[in-house]
Amino acid sequence: MPGLAANFRSWLAHPLTRGLSIDDPGTTAARRQIVREKVFLRKIYEDWYRQIAAAVPAGPGDVLELGSGAGFLDEFIPNLITSEVFPCPGVKMVVDAHNLPFADASLRAIVMTDVLHHIPEPRKFFTQAARCVRPGGVVSMIEPWVTPWSRLIYTRLHHEPFQPDAAAWEFPATGPLSGANGAMPWMMFSRDREKFQAEFPQWCITTVRPHTPVRYLLSGGVSMRSFLPGAAHGAIKAAETLASPLKNKLAMFAHITLERAGP
């Protein structure tokens, strides 16, 4: 049976990423192609990007995206500064989230999709973000979330570490993408919300909206084959909307937005 399971996982793996290390920049380039070509998955990202773009305030300052390599958020936010932790196609800057190379109060937003839970020292990031983002600006992101359903999926079917019972927000820095704790955003903004607000009074948590219980799973994400054609996306999204009263039990992701308080 173990051999059968291994063969099944191998079959499910997307051909473009099979055999590649997750920390290989080639994996990010392959995922960039996958996100654009898998219609069902692309529609999910379009929904997520619309949520993030709607959270970005008007006014002065640039918008920085962390972890842009595989995505296309620049199609939704004009003049977006795209960045990644290593050089890759379509990205303007190489940026370390622990040491942001921007002037004080020069940004009106930092945005990201599935990135925060890969930052080994999130306290350093939020300290840097508080310096760089102007008052009234935001950090807005889509991140994995912890529910009874997502615990089952992330701990049994997903390759990234998912440790909602970890005491610390930090985790060991291994590789740029292999190092992770998928539960960390939930830990910071739900389990330890009061602790976060006490440590970072510069940030007001304005939005925590759990969502997407099954669509991403059915899409196969960026590493597996899609289980459904793109034409099925609308029906599955409608079913998720009907199930939204159960979001705290079923959601796999959350849209989180923090607003930078005044000086």
N, C-alpha and C positions, 0 to 999 in steps of 0.2 A: 503493500500500500504506500509506503513512503516514496518508492520509485514512481508510482502512478501519480501521486500528488506533485512530485517534482516535474514530471513530464507535462502535467496539466498547466502548472505555473509557467513552464517554458513556452507552451503553446499560446498562453494568454499574453505573454510579453510582446510588446509592440516590436516589429522587426527592426525599426530604426534605432532602438535603444538596447536591444538584446545584446548582452555581452559587454556593454560599456560600463565603466565605473561611474557612479553618480557624481563624483567630483571631477570627472573629465570635462573640460569645456566643450568637447564634442557632444556630450550628452545634452547640454543646454542648447546647442545649435540644432540637434535633432528634435528636441522638445519644441523649439520654435516652429519647426516645420510641422510637427504633429498638431500643435494647437491651431494652426491655420488650415490644415487639411481635414481634420476630423470635424465635420459640420456640427454634430451634436455638442462636442466639447467647446467649439468656438462660440456657439450660442450661449453657453453657460458663462464663458468669460465676458461676452458682450454684456450680459446682465450684470455681472459683478462690476465691470468697468463703469457702467452707467451709474451704479450706486456710489462708487468712489468719486467719479467726476462731479456728481451732484453735491457731494460733501465739501468740495473745494471752494473756499470763499473767493469772491471777486476782490479786486484791489491790487495794491503793489506787491511785488515779490515774485520770485520764480517758484515753480513746482518741481520738486525732486522726486523721482521714483527710484526706490531701491529694488534690486533684483529684477531688472527689466528683461534679462536675456531671452526668455522664451515667450514673452508676451507682446501685446500690441496696444497698451494703454495710451500710447502717444496718438492713436487714432481718435481718442475721446477727449484728451486734454491738450490744447494747442501749446506749442513751444515747451513741451515737457522735457525736463532734463533726465534722460534715461541713464541708468548706471547699473554696474554689476561688480562683483568682487574680483573678476578677472576679465581680461580683454575678450570680447566676442562680437560677432557681427551685429550691426544695428544699434549699438550702445555708445553713448557719447562720452561717458566717464567711467573710470575704475574708482570705486568708492568703498571705503571701510566704514560700516555703520557706527563703529566705536569712535571714529575720529573724522567727523564730517568736515570737508574742506570748503566751508562757506562762512561768510562774514556773519557777525551777530545780526539777528533779526532780518536777514536778507531773504528768507523763504516765506511764502504764504502757505505752503503745504509740503508735507512729505507723505507719499502714498506708496503702497506696496500690496502685493498679492502673494500670500503663502511665503512670507519672508521673515516676519518677526520671530517665528519659532525656530529659525536657523541662526539667530544672533546669540552667541554664547553668553554675552554679558549685557543683558537688556537694560540694566541700570545705566551703563555707560551710554547706550544709545539714547535713552530718554533725557539724560543730562545734556548730551550734545544737541539733541533735537530742540530742547528748551532754549538753548543758546541761539540756534540758527533760525527758528521759526518766530516770526513776529507775533506780537499780541493779536489775538483774533484769528491767527492762522491755525492749521489743524495737522494732525497725523491721522490719516484714514487708511484702513486696511481691511482685507478679507483674510481670515485666519481659520485654521481648524478649531473646532469647539468640542466641549465635553458634554455628552448626554449618554444615557444608557445605551442607545443604539450606536453612537459613534465609538464608545469604548469597545464594543464588540468588533466593529469593522477595523478600527485603527490598530487594535492590539493583535488581531488575528490575520488580517488580510493586507496590511500596509507595511511597507519596508522601513519606514522611519520610526525611531523611538517615540513612544507615546506613554508618558509617565505622569498621570494626574495626581499621584500620591507623593511625588517628589517634594521634599521640604524646601529646596532652593529653586529660584527662578533660573539661576545659571546652570550650565552644563558644560562638560569638557569640550574644548575646541578640537575637533578631529579634522574633518575636511570642510570645505566651504558649504557643501550641501549635505554631506552625510551626518555632520553634527547637527543635532536637533532634539527638541522635545515638543512634539505636536500639541501637547496639553498646556504648554506654557502660557499662551494668551489667555486661556480660561483661568489658569491659576492667578494671573496678575489682575484680571478685570472682573472676575467673579469670586473665586474662592478667597483671594487676598485683596479684594477691592479696597477695603478700608486701609490696609497697609500701603497699597500703592498711592492712594490719595494723601496719606500722611507723609510719605517720602517725597512725593512730587506734587506739591501744592500748585506748581506752575501749570499743571495739566488738569483740565476738567473733563471727565468721561461723559460725553454727551450722547453717544449711541453705542448700544450693544444689542445687535439684532440677530439672533440665531436663525439659520435658514438652510436650504438645500439638503434635505435628508437623503435623497436617492439619486438625483440627477448626475452628480459627479461620479458616483460609483458606477452607474449604468453607462456613463461615457467611456469608462476605462481610464480616465485621467490622462496623464502625459506619459505613462509607462506601459499601459496595456491596450489591447485591442478594444474597440467600442463594441458594446453589447447591443446597441440599437442604432438605426439609421438617423440621420439628422431630422428627417420628417417627423420623427416621434417626439421631438423635444417639446413641442407645444402642449401635447397631451400630458406628458409627464410633469411639466411645469404647472399645468392646471391642477393636477392631482396633488402636487405639493402645496399649492395654495389652499386647497380644501383641507389639507392636513395641518395648516399653520397653527391652529390652536394647540397642537401637540409638539410645537417646535422645541420646547425645553426637554422633551424626551427623545426626539428624533433627529434634530438638526446635526449636521456634520461640520458646518462652517458658521461663522458669524461675521457680520460687518461691524467693525469697531471704529469709532471716531473720537478723538480727543482734541479739545480746543485749548490753545495756549492762552492762559490767563494774562492779565495786564502785568506791568512791571512790578 
